[in-house]
Amino acid sequence: MDVYIVVDMEGLSGITDGRMIRTGHSEWANRGRWQATHEVNAAIDGALAAGAKRIWVKDGHDSGENILREELRKEAELISGSTAAGIGGLLPGMDSSWGCLFQLGFHARMGTSEAHFDHTISTATVSEVRLNDVPVGELGIYGAYAGLYGVPTVLVTGDVAATLEASDLFGDIETVAVKQGIGRFSTRTLSPEETRPRIREAAETGVSLAIEPWRVSSPLTVEMDFLRSAEADMAQLVPGSERSGARTVSYTHDDPEMSFQALQAMVNLGGIAASRWARNLYTTGAPTV
């Protein structure tokens, strides 16, 4: 069995403050990166115990430079750097040869109550994403993409809200809830020393699960609600997209791979508008109109 792992940071145990996941901050450098690496190592240990022969780890948070290569288990290969806007798509190297997908350190989608750091892709840009009318967060996006190649998500770790979201989408999979969101910026968290053994055990069990992947049907429509109309203005520059509302842009294609590429393009184009808005806000004291 070959295991593909994608790692976020908001849903790691012990992560309680935004500074711990913000690239370049001292809390990120001294605590967040270490915690991410060792939580991944716990999952790798479980996968190896179950007989995994090939393990890839995609660093899926922000800059993609969070995992400490020198601390990562030697049996795993690391995909680092920002791949979301580049060649390789959401999960570079994903194909039908992989046996399963682990999603570690994840959070619930934007607008979920009692969810720590709930958001979908970008807190500055995106309100909601729907795949064929099904609202999804990052968990669903990655799971659906892997499902294109017949690869099931078998393990999800994160806060309680994230694990419930995962079970709703993927069925009876292995989940490890490492903390309970009290509000978006507050949480009750277990000790990493408590959660890492649980993750290792769940990973070992997950590799052996006989479960069908979550598959989206074709044609695939990706519909995105942005926070502001300016982001939708940019996103509708994607050829073939349709503007269905002031803040809503959709894209449909018979090849789901093309729809996922359009999703990434729309997010990145919307981000250009969001960054302009933020720059005007912080340089002039108010957004320009």
ZADO-1210 file (C-alpha; in nm, 4 decimals, padded with zeros to 6 digits):
<atoms>
<atom x="00.0000" y="00.0000" z="00.0000" code="MET" pos="1"/>
<atom x="00.1286" y="00.3454" z="-00.0965" code="ASP" pos="2"/>
<atom x="00.0201" y="00.6380" z="00.1232" code="VAL" pos="3"/>
<atom x="-00.0105" y="01.0022" z="00.0180" code="TYR" pos="4"/>
<atom x="-00.0260" y="01.2530" z="00.3053" code="ILE" pos="5"/>
<atom x="-00.1337" y="01.6166" z="00.2803" code="VAL" pos="6"/>
<atom x="-00.0695" y="01.8366" z="00.5827" code="VAL" pos="7"/>
<atom x="-00.2341" y="02.1583" z="00.6991" code="ASP" pos="8"/>
<atom x="-00.1542" y="02.3346" z="01.0274" code="MET" pos="9"/>
<atom x="-00.4667" y="02.4905" z="01.1767" code="GLU" pos="10"/>
<atom x="-00.5915" y="02.1523" z="01.2973" code="GLY" pos="11"/>
<atom x="-00.2731" y="02.0281" z="01.4648" code="LEU" pos="12"/>
<atom x="-00.2811" y="01.9490" z="01.8352" code="SER" pos="13"/>
<atom x="-00.1213" y="02.2197" z="02.0452" code="GLY" pos="14"/>
<atom x="-00.1844" y="02.4888" z="01.7821" code="ILE" pos="15"/>
<atom x="-00.3828" y="02.7512" z="01.9684" code="THR" pos="16"/>
<atom x="-00.2751" y="03.0868" z="01.8242" code="ASP" pos="17"/>
<atom x="-00.2399" y="03.2265" z="01.4738" code="GLY" pos="18"/>
<atom x="00.1224" y="03.3188" z="01.5305" code="ARG" pos="19"/>
<atom x="00.2062" y="02.9484" z="01.5520" code="MET" pos="20"/>
<atom x="00.1025" y="02.8909" z="01.1881" code="ILE" pos="21"/>
<atom x="00.2135" y="03.2218" z="01.0335" code="ARG" pos="22"/>
<atom x="00.5163" y="03.1726" z="00.8089" code="THR" pos="23"/>
<atom x="00.8169" y="03.3613" z="00.9421" code="GLY" pos="24"/>
<atom x="00.6849" y="03.4273" z="01.2927" code="HIS" pos="25"/>
<atom x="00.9034" y="03.3085" z="01.5804" code="SER" pos="26"/>
<atom x="00.6174" y="03.0966" z="01.7191" code="GLU" pos="27"/>
<atom x="00.5880" y="02.9249" z="01.3797" code="TRP" pos="28"/>
<atom x="00.9625" y="02.8670" z="01.3583" code="ALA" pos="29"/>
<atom x="01.0078" y="02.7421" z="01.7139" code="ASN" pos="30"/>
<atom x="00.6817" y="02.5581" z="01.7812" code="ARG" pos="31"/>
<atom x="00.4447" y="02.5263" z="01.4852" code="GLY" pos="32"/>
<atom x="00.6903" y="02.3646" z="01.2431" code="ARG" pos="33"/>
<atom x="00.8121" y="02.1182" z="01.5051" code="TRP" pos="34"/>
<atom x="00.4584" y="02.0165" z="01.5960" code="GLN" pos="35"/>
<atom x="00.3580" y="01.9716" z="01.2316" code="ALA" pos="36"/>
<atom x="00.6595" y="01.7534" z="01.1600" code="THR" pos="37"/>
<atom x="00.6149" y="01.5251" z="01.4575" code="HIS" pos="38"/>
<atom x="00.2409" y="01.4820" z="01.4066" code="GLU" pos="39"/>
<atom x="00.3180" y="01.3743" z="01.0497" code="VAL" pos="40"/>
<atom x="00.5851" y="01.1390" z="01.1818" code="ASN" pos="41"/>
<atom x="00.3240" y="00.9706" z="01.4007" code="ALA" pos="42"/>
<atom x="00.1106" y="00.9035" z="01.0926" code="ALA" pos="43"/>
<atom x="00.4131" y="00.7790" z="00.8982" code="ILE" pos="44"/>
<atom x="00.4985" y="00.5380" z="01.1800" code="ASP" pos="45"/>
<atom x="00.1448" y="00.3991" z="01.1645" code="GLY" pos="46"/>
<atom x="00.1542" y="00.3650" z="00.7869" code="ALA" pos="47"/>
<atom x="00.4869" y="00.1836" z="00.8011" code="LEU" pos="48"/>
<atom x="00.3553" y="-00.0515" z="01.0671" code="ALA" pos="49"/>
<atom x="00.0677" y="-00.1365" z="00.8302" code="ALA" pos="50"/>
<atom x="00.3123" y="-00.2211" z="00.5532" code="GLY" pos="51"/>
<atom x="00.3256" y="00.0997" z="00.3482" code="ALA" pos="52"/>
<atom x="00.6090" y="00.0904" z="00.0958" code="LYS" pos="53"/>
<atom x="00.5902" y="00.4410" z="-00.0524" code="ARG" pos="54"/>
<atom x="00.4965" y="00.7526" z="00.1451" code="ILE" pos="55"/>
<atom x="00.4807" y="01.1067" z="00.0118" code="TRP" pos="56"/>
<atom x="00.4086" y="01.4102" z="00.2292" code="VAL" pos="57"/>
<atom x="00.2718" y="01.7271" z="00.0712" code="LYS" pos="58"/>
<atom x="00.3264" y="02.0359" z="00.2875" code="ASP" pos="59"/>
<atom x="-00.0103" y="02.1993" z="00.2237" code="GLY" pos="60"/>
<atom x="-00.0102" y="02.5051" z="00.4476" code="HIS" pos="61"/>
<atom x="00.0635" y="02.8597" z="00.3309" code="ASP" pos="62"/>
<atom x="00.4191" y="02.8736" z="00.1910" code="SER" pos="63"/>
<atom x="00.4539" y="02.4957" z="00.1883" code="GLY" pos="64"/>
<atom x="00.7779" y="02.5320" z="00.3838" code="GLU" pos="65"/>
<atom x="00.6574" y="02.4146" z="00.7238" code="ASN" pos="66"/>
<atom x="00.7782" y="02.0562" z="00.7595" code="ILE" pos="67"/>
<atom x="01.1319" y="02.0176" z="00.8934" code="LEU" pos="68"/>
<atom x="01.2991" y="01.7860" z="00.6425" code="ARG" pos="69"/>
<atom x="01.5788" y="01.6972" z="00.8835" code="GLU" pos="70"/>
<atom x="01.3216" y="01.5829" z="01.1426" code="GLU" pos="71"/>
<atom x="01.0885" y="01.3999" z="00.9037" code="LEU" pos="72"/>
<atom x="01.1023" y="01.0190" z="00.8950" code="ARG" pos="73"/>
<atom x="01.3578" y="00.9098" z="00.6366" code="LYS" pos="74"/>
<atom x="01.1089" y="00.6720" z="00.4733" code="GLU" pos="75"/>
<atom x="00.8949" y="00.9634" z="00.3475" code="ALA" pos="76"/>
<atom x="00.9517" y="01.1944" z="00.0523" code="GLU" pos="77"/>
<atom x="00.8520" y="01.5583" z="00.0980" code="LEU" pos="78"/>
<atom x="00.6745" y="01.7901" z="-00.1468" code="ILE" pos="79"/>
<atom x="00.7384" y="02.1453" z="-00.0285" code="SER" pos="80"/>
<atom x="00.6875" y="02.4945" z="-00.1618" code="GLY" pos="81"/>
<atom x="00.3708" y="02.6572" z="-00.2931" code="SER" pos="82"/>
<atom x="00.2195" y="02.4150" z="-00.5448" code="THR" pos="83"/>
<atom x="-00.1388" y="02.5431" z="-00.5442" code="ALA" pos="84"/>
<atom x="-00.0768" y="02.7906" z="-00.8263" code="ALA" pos="85"/>
<atom x="00.1769" y="02.5875" z="-01.0190" code="GLY" pos="86"/>
<atom x="00.2288" y="02.2747" z="-01.2226" code="ILE" pos="87"/>
<atom x="00.1152" y="01.9594" z="-01.0461" code="GLY" pos="88"/>
<atom x="-00.2191" y="02.0762" z="-00.9181" code="GLY" pos="89"/>
<atom x="-00.3628" y="02.0202" z="-00.5739" code="LEU" pos="90"/>
<atom x="-00.1777" y="01.6960" z="-00.5029" code="LEU" pos="91"/>
<atom x="00.1326" y="01.6733" z="-00.7250" code="PRO" pos="92"/>
<atom x="00.1949" y="01.3176" z="-00.8373" code="GLY" pos="93"/>
<atom x="-00.1519" y="01.1941" z="-00.7433" code="MET" pos="94"/>
<atom x="-00.2638" y="00.9073" z="-00.9668" code="ASP" pos="95"/>
<atom x="-00.4297" y="00.5685" z="-00.9435" code="SER" pos="96"/>
<atom x="-00.1142" y="00.4015" z="-00.8093" code="SER" pos="97"/>
<atom x="-00.1746" y="00.5437" z="-00.4607" code="TRP" pos="98"/>
<atom x="-00.3643" y="00.3314" z="-00.2135" code="GLY" pos="99"/>
<atom x="-00.5024" y="00.5998" z="00.0158" code="CYS" pos="100"/>
<atom x="-00.4864" y="00.9610" z="00.1301" code="LEU" pos="101"/>
<atom x="-00.4283" y="01.0946" z="00.4824" code="PHE" pos="102"/>
<atom x="-00.5357" y="01.4535" z="00.5603" code="GLN" pos="103"/>
<atom x="-00.3597" y="01.5771" z="00.8744" code="LEU" pos="104"/>
<atom x="-00.4037" y="01.8969" z="01.0747" code="GLY" pos="105"/>
<atom x="-00.7180" y="02.0165" z="00.8978" code="PHE" pos="106"/>
<atom x="-00.9933" y="02.2593" z="00.9919" code="HIS" pos="107"/>
<atom x="-01.3631" y="02.2948" z="00.9114" code="ALA" pos="108"/>
<atom x="-01.4959" y="02.4961" z="00.6196" code="ARG" pos="109"/>
<atom x="-01.5846" y="02.8634" z="00.6469" code="MET" pos="110"/>
<atom x="-01.8941" y="02.9345" z="00.8516" code="GLY" pos="111"/>
<atom x="-01.8834" y="02.6279" z="01.0763" code="THR" pos="112"/>
<atom x="-01.9761" y="02.6913" z="01.4389" code="SER" pos="113"/>
<atom x="-01.7509" y="02.5787" z="01.7251" code="GLU" pos="114"/>
<atom x="-01.4681" y="02.5370" z="01.4766" code="ALA" pos="115"/>
<atom x="-01.1166" y="02.6573" z="01.5430" code="HIS" pos="116"/>
<atom x="-00.9782" y="02.8689" z="01.2546" code="PHE" pos="117"/>
<atom x="-01.2674" y="02.7745" z="01.0216" code="ASP" pos="118"/>
<atom x="-01.2092" y="02.8935" z="00.6651" code="HIS" pos="119"/>
<atom x="-01.2051" y="02.7717" z="00.3080" code="THR" pos="120"/>
<atom x="-00.8745" y="02.8157" z="00.1253" code="ILE" pos="121"/>
<atom x="-00.8342" y="03.1861" z="00.2041" code="SER" pos="122"/>
<atom x="-00.9824" y="03.3906" z="00.4880" code="THR" pos="123"/>
<atom x="-00.9200" y="03.7032" z="00.2793" code="ALA" pos="124"/>
<atom x="-01.1006" y="03.5873" z="-00.0327" code="THR" pos="125"/>
<atom x="-01.3422" y="03.2928" z="-00.0197" code="VAL" pos="126"/>
<atom x="-01.6799" y="03.2592" z="00.1511" code="SER" pos="127"/>
<atom x="-01.7886" y="02.9201" z="00.0141" code="GLU" pos="128"/>
<atom x="-01.6951" y="02.6603" z="-00.2475" code="VAL" pos="129"/>
<atom x="-01.9406" y="02.4104" z="-00.3942" code="ARG" pos="130"/>
<atom x="-01.8662" y="02.1025" z="-00.6040" code="LEU" pos="131"/>
<atom x="-02.1808" y="02.0116" z="-00.8001" code="ASN" pos="132"/>
<atom x="-02.3831" y="02.2080" z="-00.5424" code="ASP" pos="133"/>
<atom x="-02.2219" y="02.0335" z="-00.2423" code="VAL" pos="134"/>
<atom x="-02.0573" y="02.2860" z="-00.0047" code="PRO" pos="135"/>
<atom x="-01.6994" y="02.1814" z="00.0698" code="VAL" pos="136"/>
<atom x="-01.3947" y="02.3042" z="00.2532" code="GLY" pos="137"/>
<atom x="-01.0373" y="02.2070" z="00.1920" code="GLU" pos="138"/>
<atom x="-01.1058" y="01.8571" z="00.3212" code="LEU" pos="139"/>
<atom x="-01.3667" y="01.8017" z="00.0530" code="GLY" pos="140"/>
<atom x="-01.1579" y="01.9586" z="-00.2217" code="ILE" pos="141"/>
<atom x="-00.8589" y="01.7349" z="-00.1546" code="TYR" pos="142"/>
<atom x="-01.0775" y="01.4295" z="-00.1021" code="GLY" pos="143"/>
<atom x="-01.2680" y="01.4845" z="-00.4260" code="ALA" pos="144"/>
<atom x="-00.9480" y="01.5424" z="-00.6198" code="TYR" pos="145"/>
<atom x="-00.7942" y="01.2179" z="-00.4933" code="ALA" pos="146"/>
<atom x="-01.1245" y="01.0474" z="-00.5733" code="GLY" pos="147"/>
<atom x="-01.0782" y="01.1322" z="-00.9403" code="LEU" pos="148"/>
<atom x="-00.8037" y="00.8699" z="-00.9377" code="TYR" pos="149"/>
<atom x="-00.9901" y="00.6192" z="-00.7218" code="GLY" pos="150"/>
<atom x="-00.7924" y="00.7081" z="-00.4084" code="VAL" pos="151"/>
<atom x="-00.9953" y="00.7224" z="-00.0853" code="PRO" pos="152"/>
<atom x="-00.9356" y="00.9480" z="00.2116" code="THR" pos="153"/>
<atom x="-00.9004" y="00.7065" z="00.5037" code="VAL" pos="154"/>
<atom x="-00.7687" y="00.9301" z="00.7844" code="LEU" pos="155"/>
<atom x="-00.8447" y="01.2882" z="00.8882" code="VAL" pos="156"/>
<atom x="-00.7083" y="01.4688" z="01.1931" code="THR" pos="157"/>
<atom x="-00.8098" y="01.8113" z="01.3156" code="GLY" pos="158"/>
<atom x="-01.0512" y="01.9755" z="01.5514" code="ASP" pos="159"/>
<atom x="-01.3850" y="01.8109" z="01.6311" code="VAL" pos="160"/>
<atom x="-01.5679" y="02.0140" z="01.3652" code="ALA" pos="161"/>
<atom x="-01.3211" y="01.9048" z="01.0972" code="ALA" pos="162"/>
<atom x="-01.3560" y="01.5376" z="01.1853" code="THR" pos="163"/>
<atom x="-01.7361" y="01.5612" z="01.1750" code="LEU" pos="164"/>
<atom x="-01.7152" y="01.7306" z="00.8357" code="GLU" pos="165"/>
<atom x="-01.4854" y="01.4536" z="00.7125" code="ALA" pos="166"/>
<atom x="-01.7179" y="01.1776" z="00.8312" code="SER" pos="167"/>
<atom x="-02.0139" y="01.3424" z="00.6576" code="ASP" pos="168"/>
<atom x="-01.8228" y="01.3483" z="00.3281" code="LEU" pos="169"/>
<atom x="-01.6175" y="01.0299" z="00.3350" code="PHE" pos="170"/>
<atom x="-01.8140" y="00.7915" z="00.5553" code="GLY" pos="171"/>
<atom x="-01.6742" y="00.5525" z="00.8139" code="ASP" pos="172"/>
<atom x="-01.3082" y="00.6535" z="00.8023" code="ILE" pos="173"/>
<atom x="-01.0499" y="00.6942" z="01.0765" code="GLU" pos="174"/>
<atom x="-01.0560" y="01.0355" z="01.2459" code="THR" pos="175"/>
<atom x="-00.8625" y="01.1828" z="01.5359" code="VAL" pos="176"/>
<atom x="-01.0041" y="01.4932" z="01.7042" code="ALA" pos="177"/>
<atom x="-00.7087" y="01.6692" z="01.8638" code="VAL" pos="178"/>
<atom x="-00.8998" y="01.9701" z="01.9996" code="LYS" pos="179"/>
<atom x="-01.2443" y="02.1220" z="02.0462" code="GLN" pos="180"/>
<atom x="-01.3141" y="02.4624" z="01.9004" code="GLY" pos="181"/>
<atom x="-01.4828" y="02.6998" z="02.1437" code="ILE" pos="182"/>
<atom x="-01.4967" y="02.9797" z="01.8899" code="GLY" pos="183"/>
<atom x="-01.3013" y="03.0717" z="01.5813" code="ARG" pos="184"/>
<atom x="-01.0086" y="03.2003" z="01.7864" code="PHE" pos="185"/>
<atom x="-01.0327" y="02.9827" z="02.0961" code="SER" pos="186"/>
<atom x="-00.9972" y="02.6114" z="02.1589" code="THR" pos="187"/>
<atom x="-00.9631" y="02.3398" z="02.4176" code="ARG" pos="188"/>
<atom x="-00.6748" y="02.1214" z="02.3043" code="THR" pos="189"/>
<atom x="-00.5308" y="01.7873" z="02.4046" code="LEU" pos="190"/>
<atom x="-00.1599" y="01.7476" z="02.4679" code="SER" pos="191"/>
<atom x="00.0471" y="01.6515" z="02.1621" code="PRO" pos="192"/>
<atom x="00.1892" y="01.3710" z="02.3743" code="GLU" pos="193"/>
<atom x="-00.1645" y="01.2347" z="02.3999" code="GLU" pos="194"/>
<atom x="-00.2665" y="01.2799" z="02.0366" code="THR" pos="195"/>
<atom x="00.0399" y="01.1481" z="01.8546" code="ARG" pos="196"/>
<atom x="-00.0121" y="00.7849" z="01.9711" code="PRO" pos="197"/>
<atom x="-00.3773" y="00.8124" z="01.8654" code="ARG" pos="198"/>
<atom x="-00.2730" y="00.9359" z="01.5222" code="ILE" pos="199"/>
<atom x="-00.0230" y="00.6541" z="01.4842" code="ARG" pos="200"/>
<atom x="-00.2887" y="00.3941" z="01.5706" code="GLU" pos="201"/>
<atom x="-00.5484" y="00.5522" z="01.3410" code="ALA" pos="202"/>
<atom x="-00.2986" y="00.5648" z="01.0543" code="ALA" pos="203"/>
<atom x="-00.2159" y="00.1970" z="01.0933" code="GLU" pos="204"/>
<atom x="-00.5859" y="00.1088" z="01.0921" code="THR" pos="205"/>
<atom x="-00.6687" y="00.3471" z="00.8083" code="GLY" pos="206"/>
<atom x="-00.4246" y="00.1932" z="00.5624" code="VAL" pos="207"/>
<atom x="-00.6176" y="-00.1338" z="00.5828" code="SER" pos="208"/>
<atom x="-00.9666" y="00.0164" z="00.5412" code="LEU" pos="209"/>
<atom x="-01.1681" y="-00.1112" z="00.2477" code="ALA" pos="210"/>
<atom x="-01.3557" y="00.2065" z="00.1611" code="ILE" pos="211"/>
<atom x="-01.4750" y="00.3650" z="-00.1611" code="GLU" pos="212"/>
<atom x="-01.3357" y="00.7088" z="-00.2507" code="PRO" pos="213"/>
<atom x="-01.5638" y="01.0091" z="-00.2575" code="TRP" pos="214"/>
<atom x="-01.6208" y="01.0729" z="-00.6278" code="ARG" pos="215"/>
<atom x="-01.7681" y="01.3802" z="-00.7913" code="VAL" pos="216"/>
<atom x="-01.9673" y="01.3244" z="-01.1077" code="SER" pos="217"/>
<atom x="-01.8862" y="01.4610" z="-01.4516" code="SER" pos="218"/>
<atom x="-01.9372" y="01.7258" z="-01.5733" code="PRO" pos="219"/>
<atom x="-01.8027" y="01.8954" z="-01.2615" code="LEU" pos="220"/>
<atom x="-01.9241" y="02.2420" z="-01.1701" code="THR" pos="221"/>
<atom x="-01.7085" y="02.4396" z="-00.9296" code="VAL" pos="222"/>
<atom x="-01.8952" y="02.7376" z="-00.7859" code="GLU" pos="223"/>
<atom x="-01.7297" y="02.9911" z="-00.5604" code="MET" pos="224"/>
<atom x="-01.8737" y="03.2700" z="-00.3459" code="ASP" pos="225"/>
<atom x="-01.6132" y="03.5379" z="-00.2793" code="PHE" pos="226"/>
<atom x="-01.6162" y="03.7872" z="00.0041" code="LEU" pos="227"/>
<atom x="-01.6325" y="04.0897" z="-00.2253" code="ARG" pos="228"/>
<atom x="-01.7459" y="04.1585" z="-00.5799" code="SER" pos="229"/>
<atom x="-01.3942" y="04.2753" z="-00.6712" code="ALA" pos="230"/>
<atom x="-01.2626" y="03.9199" z="-00.6276" code="GLU" pos="231"/>
<atom x="-01.5392" y="03.7840" z="-00.8500" code="ALA" pos="232"/>
<atom x="-01.4494" y="04.0497" z="-01.1086" code="ASP" pos="233"/>
<atom x="-01.1022" y="03.8976" z="-01.1301" code="MET" pos="234"/>
<atom x="-01.2108" y="03.5342" z="-01.1094" code="ALA" pos="235"/>
<atom x="-01.4455" y="03.5627" z="-01.4043" code="GLN" pos="236"/>
<atom x="-01.1400" y="03.6288" z="-01.6231" code="LEU" pos="237"/>
<atom x="-01.0913" y="03.2509" z="-01.6285" code="VAL" pos="238"/>
<atom x="-01.1974" y="03.1469" z="-01.9818" code="PRO" pos="239"/>
<atom x="-01.5247" y="02.9564" z="-01.9745" code="GLY" pos="240"/>
<atom x="-01.6302" y="03.0804" z="-01.6322" code="SER" pos="241"/>
<atom x="-01.9766" y="03.2205" z="-01.5630" code="GLU" pos="242"/>
<atom x="-02.0765" y="03.5038" z="-01.3328" code="ARG" pos="243"/>
<atom x="-02.3970" y="03.4050" z="-01.1552" code="SER" pos="244"/>
<atom x="-02.4050" y="03.6746" z="-00.8890" code="GLY" pos="245"/>
<atom x="-02.2252" y="03.9793" z="-00.7559" code="ALA" pos="246"/>
<atom x="-01.9811" y="03.7613" z="-00.5606" code="ARG" pos="247"/>
<atom x="-02.0293" y="03.4251" z="-00.7336" code="THR" pos="248"/>
<atom x="-01.8372" y="03.2682" z="-01.0219" code="VAL" pos="249"/>
<atom x="-01.8706" y="02.9121" z="-01.1541" code="SER" pos="250"/>
<atom x="-01.6903" y="02.6892" z="-01.4009" code="TYR" pos="251"/>
<atom x="-01.8102" y="02.3627" z="-01.5570" code="THR" pos="252"/>
<atom x="-01.6149" y="02.1085" z="-01.7593" code="HIS" pos="253"/>
<atom x="-01.6607" y="01.7471" z="-01.8677" code="ASP" pos="254"/>
<atom x="-01.3062" y="01.6780" z="-01.7459" code="ASP" pos="255"/>
<atom x="-01.3080" y="01.7284" z="-01.3655" code="PRO" pos="256"/>
<atom x="-00.9321" y="01.7874" z="-01.3710" code="GLU" pos="257"/>
<atom x="-00.9968" y="02.1040" z="-01.5718" code="MET" pos="258"/>
<atom x="-01.2578" y="02.2162" z="-01.3184" code="SER" pos="259"/>
<atom x="-01.0062" y="02.1787" z="-01.0354" code="PHE" pos="260"/>
<atom x="-00.7515" y="02.3781" z="-01.2334" code="GLN" pos="261"/>
<atom x="-01.0134" y="02.6498" z="-01.2818" code="ALA" pos="262"/>
<atom x="-01.0815" y="02.6484" z="-00.9064" code="LEU" pos="263"/>
<atom x="-00.7147" y="02.7187" z="-00.8365" code="GLN" pos="264"/>
<atom x="-00.7021" y="02.9891" z="-01.1023" code="ALA" pos="265"/>
<atom x="-01.0124" y="03.1625" z="-00.9660" code="MET" pos="266"/>
<atom x="-00.8756" y="03.1591" z="-00.6121" code="VAL" pos="267"/>
<atom x="-00.5451" y="03.3071" z="-00.7222" code="ASN" pos="268"/>
<atom x="-00.7052" y="03.5746" z="-00.9387" code="LEU" pos="269"/>
<atom x="-00.9443" y="03.6628" z="-00.6567" code="GLY" pos="270"/>
<atom x="-00.6445" y="03.6890" z="-00.4267" code="GLY" pos="271"/>
<atom x="-00.4998" y="03.9643" z="-00.6449" code="ILE" pos="272"/>
<atom x="-00.8106" y="04.1748" z="-00.5876" code="ALA" pos="273"/>
<atom x="-00.8097" y="04.0956" z="-00.2149" code="ALA" pos="274"/>
<atom x="-00.4459" y="04.2000" z="-00.1790" code="SER" pos="275"/>
<atom x="-00.5181" y="04.5293" z="-00.3544" code="ARG" pos="276"/>
<atom x="-00.8072" y="04.5925" z="-00.1157" code="TRP" pos="277"/>
<atom x="-00.5879" y="04.5134" z="00.1859" code="ALA" pos="278"/>
<atom x="-00.3033" y="04.7298" z="00.0579" code="ARG" pos="279"/>
<atom x="-00.5360" y="05.0263" z="00.0167" code="ASN" pos="280"/>
<atom x="-00.6835" y="04.9661" z="00.3613" code="LEU" pos="281"/>
<atom x="-00.3511" y="04.9570" z="00.5438" code="TYR" pos="282"/>
<atom x="-00.1776" y="05.2368" z="00.3533" code="THR" pos="283"/>
<atom x="-00.4601" y="05.4907" z="00.3523" code="THR" pos="284"/>
<atom x="-00.6605" y="05.3869" z="00.6573" code="GLY" pos="285"/>
<atom x="-00.9615" y="05.2882" z="00.4466" code="ALA" pos="286"/>
<atom x="-01.0172" y="05.0937" z="00.1257" code="PRO" pos="287"/>
<atom x="-01.0335" y="05.3072" z="-00.1837" code="THR" pos="288"/>
<atom x="-01.3487" y="05.2929" z="-00.3931" code="VAL" pos="289"/>
</atoms>
